[in-house]
């Protein structure tokens, strides 16, 4: 029986992948790297900011020390917060799905490669901050997805509030291949939503299911939680 849900953030709660692409491209251009949308989707979409800048610069043979890397991360973070505060969009059905899961007694957390301030801003603007027991963000991990570190920390966060919680009583909801791999490696169920990748591509990563949207995800969870969806 499922007892808890861990949400990804970018591309799942907030519809901001285009904004992230634009800001990555903007900052990488200062280092002479041209980032295209197909390259971003195919190669860098699953990385957090640190991972994306590190791998993209290495791929293009550009030097990057710790100081430069932090500068790029900080510049992008400032630009994101300035833009998101006025224009952040959320996926349809988000509030209703989260409210349903909360109503049925399912504990919820966020596991994201985004910076904590970005996640907190999004949850606050969506009006759902109080539904989540906590957030594991980029600052909390040494390795980004597909490494399971973030999901293992989110699982422990939930266990601190729900003694005896087992990994197989938790499902993650993801939109990326790296996220699916990370959740599976942490021993969780994982349901994918085709917001960033097509259905067949997500299926190739062998999630527990692929569903069309957040409302369908809430149905999937409640059917496996001993409650009946509305």
Number of C-alpha atoms within 10 A of each C-alpha: 12 20 23 26 28 28 23 26 24 24 21 24 25 20 18 20 17 11 16 19 17 17 18 23 19 17 19 18 12 10 15 11 17 15 18 11 14 10 12 19 15 10 13 21 22 22 22 20 24 18 17 20 23 18 16 20 18 12 10 12 10 13 11 15 8 8 8 13 17 15 12 20 18 13 14 20 19 12 13 18 16 11 12 18 12 9 11 17 14 19 15 14 15 19 17 13 18 20 14 18 23 16 11 15 13 18 21 23 22 24 29 29 27 22 17 16 11 20 25 17 16 23 19 12 16 16 11 15 16 9 18 17 14 18 24 26 25 22 12 17 17 10 17 25 25 20 18 22 21 28 30 20 18 26 25 16 16 23 15 11 11 14 9 9 17 17 19 14 16 24 23 26 28 32 25 28 22 19 29 28 19 24 30 20 16 19 18 24 22 24 23 29 23 20 17 19 17 12 15 10 13 22 18 9 16 16 21 16 15 22 18 12 18 22 17 15 20 22 19 16 23 22 14 13 19 12 12 11 14 7
